[in-house]
């Protein structure tokens, strides 16, 4: 008689091994920090002098609060010596990411979380900095001037951004990492984590941040890299090592991790079991459901065990949600070659941050992510795609966006900080009429936003959220077309749109025509007045988030009417509103304790 469920037992054991590994990974930050503290304290004095450098250039980043055509609140402020430190407060000369807290996860535009995302990957934004000279890092100091505590990972790259020829292999090494933690510090600070020693020199440093625990936007002023030209020598005390480090080294050397996510898995000699016992009798869907709990690397490891599980692990149904962002540092041509035939049913695809600083060749995927060929391949191979995020893909040429028009089933499209032009965008809007979520924030190549708004109102009747952050020329005419054509809108971001004026009645009409609004950002529009707030109070009672930062014409009395009417309001930003002083904020907080009222300051 065959053994009862032998393969199920093996799979169960594998699954629990994965869980144990994740548990170890969850505490790994603490273990590595203690190990690195020992390592840092046991270094011998270097024979050569330590170099201290400020960043020469900001080479890449995922988002920033500022405009593409100025320096205020942009990542480019991280280059050079400090502008603000040691002062504390909200200053335009600092680097600010676009989001903070959990507010962006609680609004209608929040995407559905990707399946299989590793629990230890918690980075939300990044910035990469190039320094003048390559050194072996001994310290990295981050000057934080407002709401510190967002940095959770610091990495170093073996590639020299100033080298005329790219290296044969690009390697990223984590110098320091930690889970997001709440920092009880309101003043500026110099963040000085104990970093790990690496065996290659670097002049390319990457900061990754998670702002979910912050009360407001974090502001960074400068980054300082300390290092030596010669490799430091460790004393014998550094023999204390972390077993988890060994485990990762084993995976890299033996091809078990993401580095070897390639066609080798499809050609490996798999065991021909004489019988899988009763495991073969399990419903196909049940096995698929079990495997659905594994991360992508675990799925690839399991594919090597036997032909039955290889078949399940390579089923395109396992890749409907494909999130490659956590593996940006290790993704390569062969990885993409392996995944390509399994993407025929993909509906949600996240390739954010991938490209390994441009060292994935044009033949991988069959292309590098940041070029036109890639979008062409995606449009042909993924006809069922519903969610496409090209946020900050600013190296894509304008003509590349024409291919998006082939994806007629798109429901979410994010083009934040891209070079999409008006003609291509009009084509996309014409053919992708099922769009529900559209982000056009900071798209500086669009000539006339009124024309775009008119097309959205005419074609995208199902639109629920629209991001027009920092669009340069939309007027009351475009807003009228939007409001009349998209009655289902629940979220609208018109922050930093300088051509909108309350005197035209555009905001009042907006409130009357869009009663389902839950989030409205009118950031930095100085013309917003009491009439607009009272119209929102009368017509948009479902409002949850409102940002009127910078207006001079809103009084505490109108805000009280709004708070009394909008019972679900949870976020209200009145920073730099000249009529709303700290006393008014305190009084409103007492009357409406469930509302988080944000009031920024400059010290």
Secondary structure as GFF3:
##gff-version 3
##sequence-region A 1 603
A	DSSP	alpha_helix	6	26	.	.	.	ID=ss1
A	DSSP	alpha_helix	28	41	.	.	.	ID=ss2
A	DSSP	beta_strand	51	54	.	.	.	ID=ss3
A	DSSP	beta_strand	57	61	.	.	.	ID=ss4
A	DSSP	three_ten_helix	75	78	.	.	.	ID=ss5
A	DSSP	beta_strand	95	96	.	.	.	ID=ss6
A	DSSP	three_ten_helix	103	105	.	.	.	ID=ss7
A	DSSP	beta_strand	125	146	.	.	.	ID=ss8
A	DSSP	beta_strand	151	157	.	.	.	ID=ss9
A	DSSP	beta_strand	172	177	.	.	.	ID=ss10
A	DSSP	beta_strand	189	191	.	.	.	ID=ss11
A	DSSP	beta_strand	202	209	.	.	.	ID=ss12
A	DSSP	beta_strand	219	228	.	.	.	ID=ss13
A	DSSP	three_ten_helix	236	239	.	.	.	ID=ss14
A	DSSP	alpha_helix	243	254	.	.	.	ID=ss15
A	DSSP	three_ten_helix	258	260	.	.	.	ID=ss16
A	DSSP	alpha_helix	264	267	.	.	.	ID=ss17
A	DSSP	three_ten_helix	277	281	.	.	.	ID=ss18
A	DSSP	alpha_helix	284	291	.	.	.	ID=ss19
A	DSSP	alpha_helix	296	302	.	.	.	ID=ss20
A	DSSP	alpha_helix	307	313	.	.	.	ID=ss21
A	DSSP	three_ten_helix	316	319	.	.	.	ID=ss22
A	DSSP	beta_strand	321	323	.	.	.	ID=ss23
A	DSSP	three_ten_helix	325	327	.	.	.	ID=ss24
A	DSSP	alpha_helix	333	340	.	.	.	ID=ss25
A	DSSP	beta_strand	348	350	.	.	.	ID=ss26
A	DSSP	three_ten_helix	356	358	.	.	.	ID=ss27
A	DSSP	three_ten_helix	364	366	.	.	.	ID=ss28
A	DSSP	alpha_helix	372	381	.	.	.	ID=ss29
A	DSSP	beta_strand	387	389	.	.	.	ID=ss30
A	DSSP	three_ten_helix	398	406	.	.	.	ID=ss31
A	DSSP	beta_strand	412	414	.	.	.	ID=ss32
A	DSSP	alpha_helix	422	431	.	.	.	ID=ss33
A	DSSP	beta_strand	437	439	.	.	.	ID=ss34
A	DSSP	alpha_helix	449	459	.	.	.	ID=ss35
A	DSSP	beta_strand	465	467	.	.	.	ID=ss36
A	DSSP	alpha_helix	476	485	.	.	.	ID=ss37
A	DSSP	beta_strand	491	493	.	.	.	ID=ss38
A	DSSP	three_ten_helix	502	504	.	.	.	ID=ss39
A	DSSP	alpha_helix	506	513	.	.	.	ID=ss40
A	DSSP	beta_strand	519	521	.	.	.	ID=ss41
A	DSSP	alpha_helix	530	539	.	.	.	ID=ss42
A	DSSP	beta_strand	545	547	.	.	.	ID=ss43
A	DSSP	alpha_helix	556	565	.	.	.	ID=ss44
A	DSSP	beta_strand	571	573	.	.	.	ID=ss45
A	DSSP	alpha_helix	582	591	.	.	.	ID=ss46
A	DSSP	beta_strand	596	598	.	.	.	ID=ss47
###
